[in-house]
Amino acid sequence: MELSENIRAFLEGGEDWERKITSIRGVSLLKLPGTKTRPASLAIEINPVNEKGMPMKRKGVIVTGSKELRAFREIFGNEKLDLLMDAVEEITPGKKKERENEGDILHI
């Protein structure tokens, strides 16, 4: 079965809010329920996974179109975001301590 056929089958037969895991690690397909003015649709959910394969967040970033995806790529690619994150981690209680504990890991 072709990719578009699989996606169409999921849109037609999937439950509302059902997630379908993809072969792209941390990316799933999400079926959004229809409303009075809009039919059911699909979105991509991006939620990175940890070393054990578990999602890092309860809910990921929901992307509903290519324009939105390009906008997120532009934001995530901005080097100033790294500077901002470093500053936030520096002053946020607990974050700095977690980062320092990485040195306590025994690497084999």
C-alpha positions as a Python dict, from the first residue, in 0.01 Angstrom:
ca = {
    (1, 'M'): (0, 0, 0),
    (2, 'E'): (130, 344, -91),
    (3, 'L'): (196, 615, 170),
    (4, 'S'): (-96, 835, 61),
    (5, 'E'): (-331, 534, 68),
    (6, 'N'): (-220, 448, 423),
    (7, 'I'): (-273, 807, 531),
    (8, 'R'): (-618, 820, 368),
    (9, 'A'): (-716, 495, 541),
    (10, 'F'): (-608, 640, 876),
    (11, 'L'): (-809, 959, 817),
    (12, 'E'): (-1120, 758, 726),
    (13, 'G'): (-1089, 479, 984),
    (14, 'G'): (-890, 622, 1274),
    (15, 'E'): (-1047, 736, 1599),
    (16, 'D'): (-1055, 1105, 1693),
    (17, 'W'): (-723, 1209, 1853),
    (18, 'E'): (-566, 874, 1762),
    (19, 'R'): (-190, 880, 1704),
    (20, 'K'): (-23, 666, 1441),
    (21, 'I'): (349, 620, 1496),
    (22, 'T'): (564, 673, 1187),
    (23, 'S'): (906, 537, 1096),
    (24, 'I'): (1049, 884, 1171),
    (25, 'R'): (1164, 872, 1533),
    (26, 'G'): (965, 1126, 1740),
    (27, 'V'): (705, 1193, 1468),
    (28, 'S'): (349, 1064, 1462),
    (29, 'L'): (34, 1131, 1265),
    (30, 'L'): (-260, 1266, 1464),
    (31, 'K'): (-625, 1249, 1362),
    (32, 'L'): (-805, 1570, 1452),
    (33, 'P'): (-1182, 1545, 1499),
    (34, 'G'): (-1417, 1727, 1269),
    (35, 'T'): (-1626, 2021, 1385),
    (36, 'K'): (-1951, 2172, 1264),
    (37, 'T'): (-1763, 2377, 1008),
    (38, 'R'): (-1463, 2154, 925),
    (39, 'P'): (-1429, 1784, 846),
    (40, 'A'): (-1185, 1558, 1033),
    (41, 'S'): (-825, 1622, 935),
    (42, 'L'): (-470, 1508, 1003),
    (43, 'A'): (-172, 1677, 1162),
    (44, 'I'): (185, 1583, 1235),
    (45, 'E'): (291, 1569, 1600),
    (46, 'I'): (660, 1618, 1674),
    (47, 'N'): (763, 1491, 2016),
    (48, 'P'): (1126, 1383, 2059),
    (49, 'V'): (1185, 1055, 2241),
    (50, 'N'): (1444, 975, 2507),
    (51, 'E'): (1699, 693, 2511),
    (52, 'K'): (1425, 446, 2611),
    (53, 'G'): (1200, 550, 2322),
    (54, 'M'): (951, 729, 2547),
    (55, 'P'): (813, 1074, 2448),
    (56, 'M'): (995, 1359, 2621),
    (57, 'K'): (675, 1565, 2660),
    (58, 'R'): (315, 1471, 2733),
    (59, 'K'): (210, 1645, 2412),
    (60, 'G'): (432, 1742, 2124),
    (61, 'V'): (425, 2024, 1874),
    (62, 'I'): (128, 1992, 1639),
    (63, 'V'): (195, 2095, 1279),
    (64, 'T'): (-98, 2124, 1040),
    (65, 'G'): (62, 2250, 720),
    (66, 'S'): (383, 2298, 525),
    (67, 'K'): (384, 2675, 585),
    (68, 'E'): (369, 2615, 959),
    (69, 'L'): (644, 2350, 934),
    (70, 'R'): (873, 2596, 752),
    (71, 'A'): (807, 2857, 1021),
    (72, 'F'): (900, 2612, 1299),
    (73, 'R'): (1216, 2510, 1112),
    (74, 'E'): (1317, 2874, 1085),
    (75, 'I'): (1263, 2932, 1458),
    (76, 'F'): (1443, 2612, 1567),
    (77, 'G'): (1733, 2695, 1334),
    (78, 'N'): (1787, 3040, 1487),
    (79, 'E'): (2115, 3036, 1685),
    (80, 'K'): (1978, 3301, 1921),
    (81, 'L'): (1734, 3039, 2049),
    (82, 'D'): (2034, 2846, 2188),
    (83, 'L'): (2153, 3159, 2370),
    (84, 'L'): (1807, 3215, 2514),
    (85, 'M'): (1781, 2851, 2627),
    (86, 'D'): (2123, 2865, 2794),
    (87, 'A'): (2020, 3178, 2984),
    (88, 'V'): (1688, 3023, 3090),
    (89, 'E'): (1862, 2704, 3211),
    (90, 'E'): (2119, 2913, 3398),
    (91, 'I'): (1856, 3090, 3609),
    (92, 'T'): (1585, 2823, 3631),
    (93, 'P'): (1605, 2630, 3961),
    (94, 'G'): (1688, 2263, 3909),
    (95, 'K'): (1784, 2291, 3543),
    (96, 'K'): (2150, 2374, 3607),
    (97, 'K'): (2178, 2094, 3862),
    (98, 'E'): (2041, 1838, 3615),
    (99, 'R'): (2293, 1947, 3354),
    (100, 'E'): (2584, 1921, 3603),
    (101, 'N'): (2481, 1565, 3697),
    (102, 'E'): (2553, 1445, 3343),
    (103, 'G'): (2918, 1420, 3448),
    (104, 'D'): (2820, 1155, 3705),
    (105, 'I'): (2719, 907, 3433),
    (106, 'L'): (2950, 608, 3395),
    (107, 'H'): (3012, 573, 3020),
    (108, 'I'): (3110, 222, 2913),
}
